[in-house]
Amino acid sequence: MATIFTKIINGEIPCYKIAEDENYFAFLDINPLKAGHTLVVPKKEVDYVFDLDNNQLSGLVLFSKKIASAIKSAFPCNRIGVAILGLEIPHAHIHLVPMDSMEDINFKNSKLKFSPEEFMEIADKIRKKIS
């Protein structure tokens, strides 16, 4: 059975897409810790990030780097935090979270709520910064 991320990639479930190429897909987390919180996934459905072969894993990291740079430009912050948790959805993914302190990437924090229009504005702001 396809994961929710595969359904998002295939257009079966709507998302706020940031970018994609032939192998990777980036979209806003709908339960964000901060404005700009983005998920980056391989299009190939693999449960555990370290089960990706070396080329897939390095490609995922390089694609994430491009997205992280755009997020940092769109939402100025000290760093873009990177988290790989992998227990909640059986599809490898990287969380990219704008952060000014360690507390900004605490997944126990309350999640932010945005309207669809606000999500669209956030995604557009990031997309405009992708080089």
Rosetta constraint file for C-alpha pairs under 8 A:
AtomPair CA 2 CA 6 HARMONIC 5.81 0.50
AtomPair CA 2 CA 7 HARMONIC 6.62 0.50
AtomPair CA 3 CA 7 HARMONIC 6.40 0.50
AtomPair CA 3 CA 45 HARMONIC 7.71 0.50
AtomPair CA 3 CA 89 HARMONIC 7.24 0.50
AtomPair CA 3 CA 90 HARMONIC 6.83 0.50
AtomPair CA 3 CA 91 HARMONIC 6.70 0.50
AtomPair CA 4 CA 8 HARMONIC 6.20 0.50
AtomPair CA 4 CA 13 HARMONIC 7.77 0.50
AtomPair CA 4 CA 89 HARMONIC 7.72 0.50
AtomPair CA 5 CA 9 HARMONIC 6.13 0.50
AtomPair CA 5 CA 41 HARMONIC 7.75 0.50
AtomPair CA 5 CA 91 HARMONIC 6.93 0.50
AtomPair CA 6 CA 10 HARMONIC 6.05 0.50
AtomPair CA 6 CA 43 HARMONIC 7.01 0.50
AtomPair CA 6 CA 45 HARMONIC 6.84 0.50
AtomPair CA 7 CA 11 HARMONIC 6.17 0.50
AtomPair CA 7 CA 12 HARMONIC 4.98 0.50
AtomPair CA 7 CA 13 HARMONIC 5.68 0.50
AtomPair CA 8 CA 12 HARMONIC 5.77 0.50
AtomPair CA 8 CA 13 HARMONIC 4.74 0.50
AtomPair CA 8 CA 14 HARMONIC 6.17 0.50
AtomPair CA 8 CA 15 HARMONIC 6.51 0.50
AtomPair CA 9 CA 25 HARMONIC 6.95 0.50
AtomPair CA 9 CA 43 HARMONIC 6.92 0.50
AtomPair CA 15 CA 27 HARMONIC 6.58 0.50
AtomPair CA 15 CA 28 HARMONIC 7.23 0.50
AtomPair CA 16 CA 27 HARMONIC 5.43 0.50
AtomPair CA 16 CA 28 HARMONIC 5.50 0.50
AtomPair CA 16 CA 119 HARMONIC 6.85 0.50
AtomPair CA 16 CA 120 HARMONIC 6.51 0.50
AtomPair CA 16 CA 123 HARMONIC 6.22 0.50
AtomPair CA 17 CA 25 HARMONIC 7.86 0.50
AtomPair CA 17 CA 26 HARMONIC 6.13 0.50
AtomPair CA 17 CA 27 HARMONIC 4.23 0.50
AtomPair CA 17 CA 28 HARMONIC 6.56 0.50
AtomPair CA 17 CA 123 HARMONIC 6.86 0.50
AtomPair CA 18 CA 25 HARMONIC 7.87 0.50
AtomPair CA 18 CA 26 HARMONIC 5.31 0.50
AtomPair CA 18 CA 27 HARMONIC 4.95 0.50
AtomPair CA 18 CA 28 HARMONIC 7.00 0.50
AtomPair CA 18 CA 123 HARMONIC 5.82 0.50
AtomPair CA 18 CA 124 HARMONIC 7.63 0.50
AtomPair CA 18 CA 126 HARMONIC 6.89 0.50
AtomPair CA 18 CA 127 HARMONIC 5.62 0.50
AtomPair CA 19 CA 25 HARMONIC 6.01 0.50
AtomPair CA 19 CA 26 HARMONIC 5.24 0.50
AtomPair CA 19 CA 27 HARMONIC 7.06 0.50
AtomPair CA 19 CA 67 HARMONIC 7.89 0.50
AtomPair CA 19 CA 127 HARMONIC 7.12 0.50
AtomPair CA 20 CA 24 HARMONIC 5.53 0.50
AtomPair CA 20 CA 25 HARMONIC 4.30 0.50
AtomPair CA 20 CA 26 HARMONIC 6.13 0.50
AtomPair CA 21 CA 25 HARMONIC 6.67 0.50
AtomPair CA 22 CA 43 HARMONIC 7.82 0.50
AtomPair CA 23 CA 42 HARMONIC 5.85 0.50
AtomPair CA 23 CA 43 HARMONIC 5.31 0.50
AtomPair CA 23 CA 44 HARMONIC 7.17 0.50
AtomPair CA 24 CA 40 HARMONIC 7.07 0.50
AtomPair CA 24 CA 41 HARMONIC 5.70 0.50
AtomPair CA 24 CA 42 HARMONIC 4.39 0.50
AtomPair CA 24 CA 43 HARMONIC 5.17 0.50
AtomPair CA 24 CA 60 HARMONIC 6.70 0.50
AtomPair CA 24 CA 63 HARMONIC 7.17 0.50
AtomPair CA 25 CA 40 HARMONIC 5.73 0.50
AtomPair CA 25 CA 41 HARMONIC 5.40 0.50
AtomPair CA 25 CA 42 HARMONIC 6.30 0.50
AtomPair CA 25 CA 43 HARMONIC 6.42 0.50
AtomPair CA 26 CA 38 HARMONIC 6.67 0.50
AtomPair CA 26 CA 39 HARMONIC 5.55 0.50
AtomPair CA 26 CA 40 HARMONIC 4.33 0.50
AtomPair CA 26 CA 41 HARMONIC 6.40 0.50
AtomPair CA 26 CA 67 HARMONIC 7.69 0.50
AtomPair CA 27 CA 38 HARMONIC 5.55 0.50
AtomPair CA 27 CA 39 HARMONIC 5.48 0.50
AtomPair CA 27 CA 40 HARMONIC 6.70 0.50
AtomPair CA 27 CA 123 HARMONIC 7.94 0.50
AtomPair CA 28 CA 32 HARMONIC 7.80 0.50
AtomPair CA 28 CA 36 HARMONIC 6.84 0.50
AtomPair CA 28 CA 37 HARMONIC 6.00 0.50
AtomPair CA 28 CA 38 HARMONIC 4.29 0.50
AtomPair CA 28 CA 39 HARMONIC 6.01 0.50
AtomPair CA 28 CA 119 HARMONIC 7.76 0.50
AtomPair CA 28 CA 123 HARMONIC 6.95 0.50
AtomPair CA 29 CA 37 HARMONIC 5.79 0.50
AtomPair CA 29 CA 38 HARMONIC 5.22 0.50
AtomPair CA 29 CA 39 HARMONIC 5.88 0.50
AtomPair CA 31 CA 111 HARMONIC 5.46 0.50
AtomPair CA 31 CA 112 HARMONIC 6.37 0.50
AtomPair CA 31 CA 113 HARMONIC 7.13 0.50
AtomPair CA 32 CA 36 HARMONIC 7.70 0.50
AtomPair CA 32 CA 37 HARMONIC 5.41 0.50
AtomPair CA 32 CA 38 HARMONIC 7.94 0.50
AtomPair CA 32 CA 111 HARMONIC 5.43 0.50
AtomPair CA 32 CA 112 HARMONIC 5.53 0.50
AtomPair CA 32 CA 113 HARMONIC 7.65 0.50
AtomPair CA 33 CA 37 HARMONIC 6.43 0.50
AtomPair CA 33 CA 97 HARMONIC 7.20 0.50
AtomPair CA 33 CA 104 HARMONIC 6.82 0.50
AtomPair CA 33 CA 105 HARMONIC 6.77 0.50
AtomPair CA 33 CA 106 HARMONIC 7.84 0.50
AtomPair CA 33 CA 107 HARMONIC 7.21 0.50
AtomPair CA 33 CA 109 HARMONIC 7.07 0.50
AtomPair CA 33 CA 110 HARMONIC 7.24 0.50
AtomPair CA 33 CA 111 HARMONIC 5.18 0.50
AtomPair CA 33 CA 112 HARMONIC 6.01 0.50
AtomPair CA 34 CA 97 HARMONIC 6.57 0.50
AtomPair CA 34 CA 98 HARMONIC 6.50 0.50
AtomPair CA 34 CA 99 HARMONIC 7.85 0.50
AtomPair CA 34 CA 104 HARMONIC 7.18 0.50
AtomPair CA 34 CA 111 HARMONIC 7.91 0.50
AtomPair CA 34 CA 112 HARMONIC 6.78 0.50
AtomPair CA 35 CA 75 HARMONIC 7.71 0.50
AtomPair CA 35 CA 98 HARMONIC 7.53 0.50
AtomPair CA 35 CA 112 HARMONIC 7.90 0.50
AtomPair CA 35 CA 122 HARMONIC 6.97 0.50
AtomPair CA 36 CA 71 HARMONIC 6.21 0.50
AtomPair CA 36 CA 75 HARMONIC 6.95 0.50
AtomPair CA 36 CA 97 HARMONIC 6.70 0.50
AtomPair CA 36 CA 98 HARMONIC 6.61 0.50
AtomPair CA 36 CA 122 HARMONIC 6.31 0.50
AtomPair CA 36 CA 123 HARMONIC 7.41 0.50
AtomPair CA 36 CA 126 HARMONIC 7.47 0.50
AtomPair CA 37 CA 95 HARMONIC 6.99 0.50
AtomPair CA 37 CA 96 HARMONIC 5.63 0.50
AtomPair CA 37 CA 97 HARMONIC 4.55 0.50
AtomPair CA 37 CA 98 HARMONIC 6.61 0.50
AtomPair CA 38 CA 95 HARMONIC 5.88 0.50
AtomPair CA 38 CA 96 HARMONIC 5.17 0.50
AtomPair CA 38 CA 97 HARMONIC 6.65 0.50
AtomPair CA 39 CA 93 HARMONIC 6.43 0.50
AtomPair CA 39 CA 94 HARMONIC 5.59 0.50
AtomPair CA 39 CA 95 HARMONIC 4.80 0.50
AtomPair CA 39 CA 96 HARMONIC 6.29 0.50
AtomPair CA 40 CA 60 HARMONIC 7.62 0.50
AtomPair CA 40 CA 64 HARMONIC 6.35 0.50
AtomPair CA 40 CA 93 HARMONIC 5.52 0.50
AtomPair CA 40 CA 94 HARMONIC 5.15 0.50
AtomPair CA 40 CA 95 HARMONIC 6.65 0.50
AtomPair CA 40 CA 96 HARMONIC 7.73 0.50
AtomPair CA 41 CA 60 HARMONIC 7.25 0.50
AtomPair CA 41 CA 91 HARMONIC 7.57 0.50
AtomPair CA 41 CA 92 HARMONIC 6.14 0.50
AtomPair CA 41 CA 93 HARMONIC 4.54 0.50
AtomPair CA 41 CA 94 HARMONIC 6.57 0.50
AtomPair CA 42 CA 46 HARMONIC 7.89 0.50
AtomPair CA 42 CA 56 HARMONIC 7.71 0.50
AtomPair CA 42 CA 60 HARMONIC 6.51 0.50
AtomPair CA 42 CA 92 HARMONIC 6.94 0.50
AtomPair CA 42 CA 93 HARMONIC 7.20 0.50
AtomPair CA 45 CA 91 HARMONIC 5.70 0.50
AtomPair CA 45 CA 92 HARMONIC 7.36 0.50
AtomPair CA 46 CA 51 HARMONIC 7.01 0.50
AtomPair CA 46 CA 52 HARMONIC 6.84 0.50
AtomPair CA 46 CA 90 HARMONIC 7.34 0.50
AtomPair CA 46 CA 91 HARMONIC 5.30 0.50
AtomPair CA 46 CA 92 HARMONIC 5.79 0.50
AtomPair CA 47 CA 51 HARMONIC 7.51 0.50
AtomPair CA 47 CA 86 HARMONIC 7.64 0.50
AtomPair CA 47 CA 89 HARMONIC 7.85 0.50
AtomPair CA 47 CA 90 HARMONIC 4.41 0.50
AtomPair CA 47 CA 91 HARMONIC 4.25 0.50
AtomPair CA 47 CA 92 HARMONIC 5.24 0.50
AtomPair CA 48 CA 52 HARMONIC 7.33 0.50
AtomPair CA 48 CA 86 HARMONIC 6.63 0.50
AtomPair CA 48 CA 90 HARMONIC 7.09 0.50
AtomPair CA 48 CA 91 HARMONIC 6.69 0.50
AtomPair CA 48 CA 92 HARMONIC 5.24 0.50
AtomPair CA 49 CA 57 HARMONIC 7.32 0.50
AtomPair CA 49 CA 84 HARMONIC 7.94 0.50
AtomPair CA 49 CA 86 HARMONIC 7.55 0.50
AtomPair CA 49 CA 91 HARMONIC 7.89 0.50
AtomPair CA 49 CA 92 HARMONIC 4.67 0.50
AtomPair CA 49 CA 93 HARMONIC 6.95 0.50
AtomPair CA 50 CA 57 HARMONIC 7.47 0.50
AtomPair CA 52 CA 56 HARMONIC 5.67 0.50
AtomPair CA 52 CA 57 HARMONIC 5.54 0.50
AtomPair CA 53 CA 57 HARMONIC 6.10 0.50
AtomPair CA 54 CA 58 HARMONIC 6.00 0.50
AtomPair CA 55 CA 59 HARMONIC 5.93 0.50
AtomPair CA 56 CA 60 HARMONIC 6.07 0.50
AtomPair CA 57 CA 61 HARMONIC 6.30 0.50
AtomPair CA 58 CA 62 HARMONIC 6.15 0.50
AtomPair CA 59 CA 63 HARMONIC 6.01 0.50
AtomPair CA 60 CA 64 HARMONIC 6.03 0.50
AtomPair CA 61 CA 65 HARMONIC 6.13 0.50
AtomPair CA 62 CA 66 HARMONIC 6.59 0.50
AtomPair CA 63 CA 67 HARMONIC 6.53 0.50
AtomPair CA 64 CA 68 HARMONIC 5.92 0.50
AtomPair CA 64 CA 94 HARMONIC 7.76 0.50
AtomPair CA 64 CA 96 HARMONIC 7.87 0.50
AtomPair CA 65 CA 69 HARMONIC 6.17 0.50
AtomPair CA 66 CA 70 HARMONIC 6.52 0.50
AtomPair CA 66 CA 130 HARMONIC 7.01 0.50
AtomPair CA 66 CA 131 HARMONIC 7.75 0.50
AtomPair CA 67 CA 71 HARMONIC 6.21 0.50
AtomPair CA 67 CA 130 HARMONIC 6.82 0.50
AtomPair CA 68 CA 72 HARMONIC 6.13 0.50
AtomPair CA 68 CA 80 HARMONIC 6.25 0.50
AtomPair CA 68 CA 96 HARMONIC 6.53 0.50
AtomPair CA 69 CA 73 HARMONIC 6.23 0.50
AtomPair CA 69 CA 130 HARMONIC 7.63 0.50
AtomPair CA 70 CA 74 HARMONIC 6.09 0.50
AtomPair CA 70 CA 126 HARMONIC 5.58 0.50
AtomPair CA 70 CA 127 HARMONIC 7.25 0.50
AtomPair CA 70 CA 128 HARMONIC 7.93 0.50
AtomPair CA 70 CA 129 HARMONIC 4.76 0.50
AtomPair CA 70 CA 130 HARMONIC 5.08 0.50
AtomPair CA 70 CA 131 HARMONIC 7.72 0.50
AtomPair CA 71 CA 75 HARMONIC 5.79 0.50
AtomPair CA 71 CA 76 HARMONIC 7.90 0.50
AtomPair CA 71 CA 80 HARMONIC 7.72 0.50
AtomPair CA 71 CA 98 HARMONIC 7.21 0.50
AtomPair CA 71 CA 126 HARMONIC 5.46 0.50
AtomPair CA 71 CA 129 HARMONIC 7.50 0.50
AtomPair CA 72 CA 76 HARMONIC 5.17 0.50
AtomPair CA 72 CA 77 HARMONIC 6.24 0.50
AtomPair CA 72 CA 79 HARMONIC 7.17 0.50
AtomPair CA 72 CA 80 HARMONIC 6.54 0.50
AtomPair CA 72 CA 98 HARMONIC 6.72 0.50
AtomPair CA 73 CA 126 HARMONIC 7.77 0.50
AtomPair CA 73 CA 129 HARMONIC 6.51 0.50
AtomPair CA 74 CA 125 HARMONIC 5.89 0.50
AtomPair CA 74 CA 126 HARMONIC 5.44 0.50
AtomPair CA 74 CA 129 HARMONIC 6.48 0.50
AtomPair CA 75 CA 98 HARMONIC 7.05 0.50
AtomPair CA 76 CA 98 HARMONIC 7.83 0.50
AtomPair CA 77 CA 98 HARMONIC 6.03 0.50
AtomPair CA 77 CA 99 HARMONIC 5.75 0.50
AtomPair CA 77 CA 100 HARMONIC 5.51 0.50
AtomPair CA 78 CA 98 HARMONIC 7.71 0.50
AtomPair CA 78 CA 99 HARMONIC 6.06 0.50
AtomPair CA 78 CA 100 HARMONIC 4.89 0.50
AtomPair CA 78 CA 101 HARMONIC 7.84 0.50
AtomPair CA 79 CA 98 HARMONIC 6.15 0.50
AtomPair CA 79 CA 99 HARMONIC 5.49 0.50
AtomPair CA 79 CA 100 HARMONIC 6.57 0.50
AtomPair CA 80 CA 96 HARMONIC 6.07 0.50
AtomPair CA 80 CA 97 HARMONIC 5.31 0.50
AtomPair CA 80 CA 98 HARMONIC 4.53 0.50
AtomPair CA 80 CA 99 HARMONIC 5.80 0.50
AtomPair CA 81 CA 95 HARMONIC 7.74 0.50
AtomPair CA 81 CA 96 HARMONIC 5.63 0.50
AtomPair CA 81 CA 97 HARMONIC 4.92 0.50
AtomPair CA 81 CA 98 HARMONIC 6.12 0.50
AtomPair CA 81 CA 99 HARMONIC 6.18 0.50
AtomPair CA 81 CA 105 HARMONIC 6.72 0.50
AtomPair CA 82 CA 94 HARMONIC 6.73 0.50
AtomPair CA 82 CA 95 HARMONIC 5.62 0.50
AtomPair CA 82 CA 96 HARMONIC 4.99 0.50
AtomPair CA 82 CA 97 HARMONIC 6.55 0.50
AtomPair CA 83 CA 94 HARMONIC 5.87 0.50
AtomPair CA 83 CA 95 HARMONIC 5.02 0.50
AtomPair CA 83 CA 96 HARMONIC 6.81 0.50
AtomPair CA 84 CA 93 HARMONIC 6.51 0.50
AtomPair CA 84 CA 94 HARMONIC 5.06 0.50
AtomPair CA 84 CA 95 HARMONIC 6.36 0.50
AtomPair CA 85 CA 93 HARMONIC 7.94 0.50
AtomPair CA 85 CA 94 HARMONIC 7.79 0.50
AtomPair CA 86 CA 90 HARMONIC 6.66 0.50
AtomPair CA 86 CA 91 HARMONIC 7.18 0.50
AtomPair CA 86 CA 92 HARMONIC 6.19 0.50
AtomPair CA 86 CA 93 HARMONIC 6.77 0.50
AtomPair CA 97 CA 104 HARMONIC 7.79 0.50
AtomPair CA 97 CA 105 HARMONIC 6.60 0.50
AtomPair CA 98 CA 104 HARMONIC 7.58 0.50
AtomPair CA 99 CA 104 HARMONIC 5.28 0.50
AtomPair CA 99 CA 105 HARMONIC 6.78 0.50
AtomPair CA 100 CA 104 HARMONIC 6.75 0.50
AtomPair CA 101 CA 105 HARMONIC 7.89 0.50
AtomPair CA 102 CA 106 HARMONIC 7.09 0.50
AtomPair CA 114 CA 118 HARMONIC 5.63 0.50
AtomPair CA 114 CA 119 HARMONIC 6.13 0.50
AtomPair CA 115 CA 119 HARMONIC 6.28 0.50
AtomPair CA 116 CA 120 HARMONIC 6.17 0.50
AtomPair CA 117 CA 121 HARMONIC 6.23 0.50
AtomPair CA 118 CA 122 HARMONIC 6.17 0.50
AtomPair CA 119 CA 123 HARMONIC 6.14 0.50
AtomPair CA 120 CA 124 HARMONIC 6.03 0.50
AtomPair CA 121 CA 125 HARMONIC 6.06 0.50
AtomPair CA 122 CA 126 HARMONIC 6.43 0.50
AtomPair CA 123 CA 127 HARMONIC 6.09 0.50
AtomPair CA 124 CA 128 HARMONIC 6.13 0.50
AtomPair CA 125 CA 129 HARMONIC 6.88 0.50
AtomPair CA 126 CA 130 HARMONIC 6.80 0.50
